[in-house]
């Protein structure tokens, strides 16, 4: 599946538009991870565990979007965007990763 942020596929003709497809994923953070992250921020360094989990959440959302596009018969998604939303919480935060774009078929 070709996934692009651009509204067209350079050098290819889009033959059908299927409409919007999206995928979402939630990433929960707990008090202990938040405390560890805060310590890392004070002493410097990257919070690689959060980065790994954020990447996994983004990949899960992307796969969900791809599956929906394939169900419609698409072979590409154009105009793709990724959004992150902090849903808050008392014991930490929950991050929602949303990815969306337009499912299309193009002539190969």
Secondary structure, DSSP 8 states (H G I E B T S, - for coil): -EE-SSSS-TT--EEEEEEEEEEEEEEE--HHHHHHHHHHHHH----HHHHHHHHHHHHHHHHHHHHHHHHHT-SEEEEEEEEEEE---SSS-EEEEEEEEEEEEE--
